[in-house]
Amino acid sequence: MPSLPHLTAQEREAIRQACGFACVRCGVTIYRYLGLPADARDPGGATLLCPTCHGLVEEGRLTPGQVNSFHANPVVRQRHFARDRLPFSSEMPQLIVGGSRLLRDTPIPLTVEGEPLLIFAPPRRSQGATRISVRLGAPDGTPVQIVDGNEWLPDDGSWHFLLRGDRYSIMASRGDGLAVLRIVARNRIAVEHLRTTIRGRRIEITPDWMEIDGKRYIDRIGSGTLIGLEV
């Protein structure tokens, strides 16, 4: 299934709406825009699949017919789907990070050398999903955008994504880049573990503390501001 990087904003919005703002197979809100396999029922089009489900397609474990069936009836629109376990919320999420009190109205909890590691935003539409962006360091320390407004960008195997229970896990294939976000509730997200080096600055974050260049801090991230902390 080909990636579709050159879609217009209007085309992307239409695809998100048709697919329920999530992977059509599993409901994960981190996804890629992909061309649908053509078959007799549908000559083509576009859909959303998370990196894990797209990997199943690439391995031949999901057939074109199955993909088209999921697209025709996305799992998030089915009555049994438990939306509360994933970040479907019309509000800005509250954040649990770095030993600070619950952060509210803080889209960017931390920037490093001007690079925002995480960005959170409410959905473009009230029925959509919390928009999550992730930016971490490559093995050489250069910043890499991995997720941009829920869109999974890597297509070369340099980063991996997994849904583990209520956790979104992003891991580098080389080096120690890591981001684990736990979905506590639809509008509450904990930064369970973030670890990276960007431009020589070493960062590690849990819900209880934050280390910057080997020094540990608690309650340094401000609430109710665009950027909680700049280092």
C-alpha positions as CSV (number, residue, x, y, z in Angstrom):
1,M,0.0,0.0,0.0
2,P,1.6,3.3,-1.1
3,S,2.1,6.1,1.3
4,L,0.3,9.4,0.2
5,P,2.6,12.3,1.3
6,H,1.2,14.9,-1.1
7,L,-2.4,15.0,0.0
8,T,-4.0,18.4,0.4
9,A,-5.3,19.5,3.8
10,Q,-8.9,19.0,2.5
11,E,-8.1,15.5,1.3
12,R,-6.6,14.6,4.6
13,E,-9.6,15.9,6.5
14,A,-12.0,13.9,4.3
15,I,-9.9,10.7,4.8
16,R,-9.8,11.2,8.6
17,Q,-13.6,11.8,8.7
18,A,-14.3,8.7,6.6
19,C,-12.0,6.5,8.8
20,G,-13.2,7.8,12.1
21,F,-9.9,9.6,12.9
22,A,-8.0,6.4,13.6
23,C,-6.6,3.2,12.1
24,V,-9.6,1.5,10.5
25,R,-8.5,-2.0,11.8
26,C,-7.6,-1.4,15.5
27,G,-8.6,2.2,16.3
28,V,-5.1,3.5,17.2
29,T,-5.0,7.3,16.7
30,I,-1.4,7.2,15.3
31,Y,-1.7,6.4,11.6
32,R,-0.4,6.7,8.0
33,Y,-2.3,7.9,5.0
34,L,-2.2,5.0,2.6
35,G,-3.6,4.1,-0.8
36,L,-6.3,1.5,-0.7
37,P,-5.6,-1.8,-2.6
38,A,-7.8,-1.7,-5.7
39,D,-10.4,-4.5,-6.1
40,A,-13.6,-5.2,-7.9
41,R,-15.7,-3.3,-5.4
42,D,-13.5,-0.2,-5.1
43,P,-11.1,1.0,-7.8
44,G,-8.9,2.8,-5.2
45,G,-9.0,5.5,-2.6
46,A,-7.2,6.2,0.7
47,T,-7.4,4.9,4.2
48,L,-5.8,5.2,7.6
49,L,-3.7,2.4,9.1
50,C,-1.4,2.5,12.2
51,P,2.2,1.4,11.7
52,T,1.5,-2.0,13.2
53,C,-1.4,-2.8,10.9
54,H,0.4,-1.5,7.9
55,G,3.3,-3.8,8.8
56,L,0.8,-6.7,8.7
57,V,-0.1,-5.7,5.2
58,E,3.5,-5.5,4.1
59,E,4.1,-8.9,5.5
60,G,1.1,-10.4,3.6
61,R,-0.8,-11.1,6.8
62,L,-3.6,-8.8,5.9
63,T,-5.1,-9.2,2.4
64,P,-6.3,-6.4,0.1
65,G,-9.8,-7.6,0.6
66,Q,-9.5,-7.5,4.4
67,V,-8.1,-3.9,4.2
68,N,-11.0,-2.8,2.1
69,S,-13.5,-4.5,4.5
70,F,-11.9,-2.6,7.4
71,H,-12.1,0.6,5.5
72,A,-15.7,0.1,4.7
73,N,-16.6,-0.5,8.4
74,P,-13.9,1.2,10.6
75,V,-13.6,-0.4,14.0
76,V,-14.1,2.9,15.8
77,R,-17.7,3.1,14.3
78,Q,-18.6,-0.3,15.6
79,R,-20.7,-0.6,18.8
80,H,-18.3,-2.7,20.7
81,F,-15.3,-0.4,20.4
82,A,-14.1,1.0,23.7
83,R,-13.2,4.6,22.9
84,D,-12.2,5.4,26.5
85,R,-9.0,3.4,26.3
86,L,-7.7,5.7,23.6
87,P,-7.3,9.5,23.4
88,F,-10.6,10.4,21.8
89,S,-11.4,13.7,23.4
90,S,-12.6,17.2,22.3
91,E,-10.5,18.8,25.1
92,M,-6.9,19.7,25.5
93,P,-5.4,16.8,27.4
94,Q,-4.2,17.1,31.0
95,L,-0.6,15.9,31.3
96,I,1.2,14.0,34.0
97,V,4.9,14.6,33.5
98,G,8.2,15.4,35.3
99,G,6.8,15.4,38.9
100,S,4.8,18.5,38.3
101,R,1.2,18.9,39.4
102,L,-1.3,18.0,36.7
103,L,-0.6,20.2,33.7
104,R,-3.6,21.9,32.1
105,D,-3.6,23.9,28.9
106,T,0.1,23.3,28.2
107,P,0.4,22.2,24.6
108,I,4.2,21.9,24.7
109,P,5.5,20.6,28.0
110,L,9.2,20.8,27.1
111,T,11.5,22.2,24.4
112,V,15.2,21.4,24.1
113,E,17.4,23.8,22.1
114,G,14.2,25.2,20.6
115,E,12.9,21.7,19.6
116,P,9.5,20.7,21.1
117,L,9.7,17.1,22.1
118,L,5.9,16.6,22.5
119,I,3.0,18.7,21.3
120,F,-0.6,18.0,22.3
121,A,-3.7,19.7,20.8
122,P,-7.4,19.1,20.7
123,P,-8.9,17.6,17.6
124,R,-9.8,19.7,14.6
125,R,-13.3,18.4,15.0
126,S,-15.1,17.7,18.2
127,Q,-15.5,14.0,17.5
128,G,-11.9,13.5,16.5
129,A,-8.8,12.4,18.5
130,T,-6.3,14.3,20.5
131,R,-3.5,15.4,18.2
132,I,-0.1,14.2,19.3
133,S,3.3,15.2,17.8
134,V,6.6,13.6,18.8
135,R,10.1,14.9,18.0
136,L,13.2,13.0,19.3
137,G,16.9,12.8,18.5
138,A,18.4,10.5,15.9
139,P,21.5,8.4,16.8
140,D,23.6,11.4,15.9
141,G,21.5,13.8,18.0
142,T,19.8,15.6,15.1
143,P,16.1,16.2,15.8
144,V,13.7,14.0,13.9
145,Q,9.9,14.5,13.5
146,I,8.4,11.1,14.1
147,V,4.7,11.9,14.6
148,D,3.1,15.1,13.3
149,G,-0.5,15.7,14.4
150,N,-1.1,11.9,14.7
151,E,0.5,11.1,11.3
152,W,3.3,8.6,11.5
153,L,6.2,9.9,9.3
154,P,9.0,7.3,9.3
155,D,8.9,4.9,6.3
156,D,12.4,3.5,6.5
157,G,12.2,1.3,9.6
158,S,14.2,3.8,11.7
159,W,11.5,4.0,14.3
160,H,8.9,1.5,15.6
161,F,5.4,2.0,17.1
162,L,3.5,-0.3,19.4
163,L,0.2,-0.2,21.3
164,R,0.8,-2.0,24.6
165,G,-2.3,-2.0,26.7
166,D,-3.1,1.6,27.3
167,R,0.4,2.8,26.1
168,Y,1.6,4.3,22.9
169,S,5.3,3.2,22.6
170,I,7.7,4.8,20.1
171,M,11.2,3.3,19.9
172,A,14.3,4.0,17.8
173,S,15.7,1.1,15.8
174,R,19.2,2.3,16.6
175,G,20.2,4.4,19.7
176,D,18.1,4.8,22.7
177,G,15.3,7.1,21.6
178,L,12.1,6.3,23.3
179,A,8.7,7.8,24.1
180,V,6.0,6.0,26.0
181,L,2.7,7.8,26.5
182,R,0.1,6.2,28.8
183,I,-3.6,6.9,28.1
184,V,-4.9,7.4,31.6
185,A,-8.3,8.7,30.3
186,R,-9.5,10.2,27.1
187,N,-8.3,13.6,28.1
188,R,-5.4,12.7,30.5
189,I,-2.0,11.4,29.3
190,A,1.0,10.5,31.3
191,V,4.5,10.7,29.9
192,E,5.5,7.3,31.3
193,H,9.0,7.4,29.8
194,L,10.8,9.7,27.4
195,R,14.5,9.4,26.7
196,T,16.5,11.1,24.0
197,T,19.6,13.1,23.2
198,I,19.1,16.2,21.0
199,R,22.0,18.4,19.9
200,G,24.1,17.1,22.8
201,R,21.5,17.6,25.5
202,R,20.5,14.4,27.3
203,I,16.8,14.3,28.4
204,E,15.0,11.6,30.4
205,I,11.4,12.1,31.7
206,T,9.0,10.0,33.8
207,P,5.7,11.0,35.5
208,D,7.7,11.6,38.7
209,W,10.9,13.4,37.6
210,M,13.0,14.8,34.8
211,E,16.7,14.5,34.1
212,I,18.5,17.1,32.0
213,D,22.2,16.4,31.3
214,G,22.4,14.1,34.3
215,K,20.7,16.4,36.8
216,R,17.4,15.4,38.2
217,Y,14.5,17.9,38.7
218,I,10.9,17.7,40.0
219,D,8.1,20.2,39.4
220,R,9.9,22.4,36.9
221,I,7.3,22.3,34.1
222,G,4.8,25.1,34.2
223,S,1.1,24.7,33.7
224,G,-1.3,26.9,31.7
225,T,1.3,28.2,29.2
226,L,2.2,27.4,25.6
227,I,5.6,26.0,26.6
228,G,6.0,24.4,30.1
229,L,9.8,24.5,30.2
230,E,12.6,25.6,27.8
231,V,16.1,24.1,28.2
